[in-house]
Amino acid sequence: MERPAVPADVEGVVERDGVALAYKVFERDRPTVLMMPTWSIVPSRFWKAQVPYLARHFRVVTFDGRGTGESGVPVGEAAYRDEEYVADTLAVLDATGTERAVLVSESRGVGWALTVALDEPARVSGVVAIGSATHLQQDAEKRNRRLWNERHDGDEEWMKYNRHRWLEGGYDEFLAYFFAQMFPEPHSTKQIEDGIGWGGQISGERLVDTQDGFLASDGTEFARRLQEVRCPVLVIHGDQDTIRPHAESVAVAELTGGSMITVTGGGHGPSGRDPVMVNHLIKDFVDRLHPASVKRTWVRALNRPKRALYISSPIGLGHAKRDLAIATELRKRHPELRIDWLAQHPVTRVLEDAREQVHPASKWLVSESAHIEFEADEHDLHAFQAIRRMDEILVNNFMVFNDLVTDEHYDLVIGDEAWDIDYFLHENPELKHFAFAWMTDFVGWLPMPSGGAAEAALTADYNAEMIEQRARFRRLRDRSIFVGEPADVVPQSFGPGLPGIREWTSRNFDFAGYVTGFDPAEVEDRDALRDELGYPRDALLCVVTVGGSGVGTSLLRRVLDAAPLARRLVPDLRFVVVAGPRIDPASLPQQAGVDVRGYLPNLYKHLAAADLAVVQGGLTTCMELTASRTPFIYVPLRNHFEQNFHVRQRLDRYAAGRHLPYDEASDPHALAEAIAKEIGREVHYHPVESNGAARAAALLADLL
């Protein structure tokens, strides 16, 4: 289950004529924007790509339409006529103390919003009408009534839109058909999947009621009155909409005197498929209705200091370490360069320790680490699906970034696996007005066997979209930097009919070599290192760490279970268990011979001083151990494609580490035996390059 990226300030329920209407308020001392219900086939979560962004600029109210979400589910078509939704809207305005609002509507909500504007003009300052589904197409509506009520034999697609099909076992088939029609744009799998999931929250019987109610409503009077709308109206419609014709929105714009925006190539749901564009249109519309005084400073071009904005992936701490090393090298080449960081916890912890400048806009970012922790189970993180389900967060965080680079000047933006920025710049290339460098240590989404054919199709679709974006808009990235060498790239294909990942990456990336963030020479003297850290020189030391996220608690507990057994096999063995910045050390059990610690800013030194490390399968920690030539056992998260494929490919190339599946590590005796066997093992790792940060900085320096 997905959870909202931004919690509401107020949640409540207002009852009208026996129907409970659940609403949420995101408070802000700015004009109110009310997000209207669209149709009871989806709840107010439909607006998930808009709410976090708009709530940063305005007061936002949402409510679940009757029949869906947390609102009541009345029975009978009379409960779902247009006038009921109109009255519901007014009831929510009253319950939330909203005197006046801009109504943002989509599909059937357009007619309801415009009716509220007609009936209560003093309470509506403007209407945004997306993908209008009103009663203006009277001839088409008569045909729809006939097709809706008649029985049809056959398998033609339009026959799925039929009351008898919905009531007699064809409802799920209809949902798949409808949302595929709603999002005809290529690579819309997540939007379609969301829609089908939401549609399953209301029964076929109740959705029949909603359709009967809509078709029973008299559209003649609505069409006549539409010319009486006096508030400003913004109309948006895709010209490839197969749910409602583009001409319907053209008519709405003409009758209301509204502005008309056509989305060429767009379908019925641009708020979900093109959220950045829709968010900007809504905000600009509301700003024009409620202008605020603005005080800004404009700096002449030659007076602008040289600035870079660095975005470091917040999932773990590995990116922060290498990015700090690269930033240090970049400043050597451009001493006058000012670097701001747009960052989240736990990255901010590392940056603050290094006295780096974290931009104040960072407070508006929604935590990606918290989402990953929410998605994780017992040492199990379906990373690909978790990132897919992070779509709401990625939209919000891109909008924060875009506001920042719109308001302030930056010569260079560096995105280290900043997926939101890379993706939405390719979707909205007109927003790029700076040099942009993309960095990553893996390329290619890969399916896990447990996902079967369905996941293989999804990963191939995501890969295909990325390949198409890069082919069409090569100018979007001024540099694509792979943190590693060509041999570190997996040899698999992107998917059926797609190129090999290694071959494509070699043609489309520059290679910086690996970036450890430290010089391996500084940790070569293990005795001196132990003296510095306070460890006895002759002690046998096993360091256990799970990186900077909170998903490793289960592995820490398994090691703690095995520690007494391991100490029987190796009597002088001492454990140091590092909980990191997002796991409370006090939440872990205490064991004899085990020292549990929290965040260690110089963890790489502790790893280098160890006789053995037990870690997750994260690339940074494993490569730090490889560089310091420390024996280690790595236990990849189950279903984590990067750790199980990309990281393992690289570690195999360096002949580093012992792979231990979590199912084996869950057995305390097996884990204790593995620890006893690996402790102090002589290693023959291939050397890790020590100039990766300088090579990466050299690739970036030219962009300044």
Helices and strands as residue ranges (DSSP letters): E 10-16, E 19-26, E 32-35, G 44-47, H 51-57, E 59-63, G 77-80, H 82-95, E 101-106, H 109-119, G 121-123, E 124-130, H 138-149, G 157-160, H 163-167, H 171-182, H 189-199, H 204-216, H 219-225, G 226-228, E 233-238, H 246-256, E 259-263, H 270-273, H 275-289, G 301-303, E 307-312, H 318-333, E 338-342, H 347-353, E 357-358, G 360-364, H 368-375, H 383-388, H 391-407, E 412-416, H 419-427, G 429-431, E 435-440, G 449-451, H 452-472, G 474-476, E 479-482, G 486-488, H 501-508, E 510-511, G 520-523, H 526-533, E 540-545, H 553-569, E 573-578, G 585-587, E 594-597, H 603-609, E 612-616, H 619-628, E 632-635, H 641-641, I 642-647, H 648-653, E 658-659, H 662-665, H 668-678, H 692-701
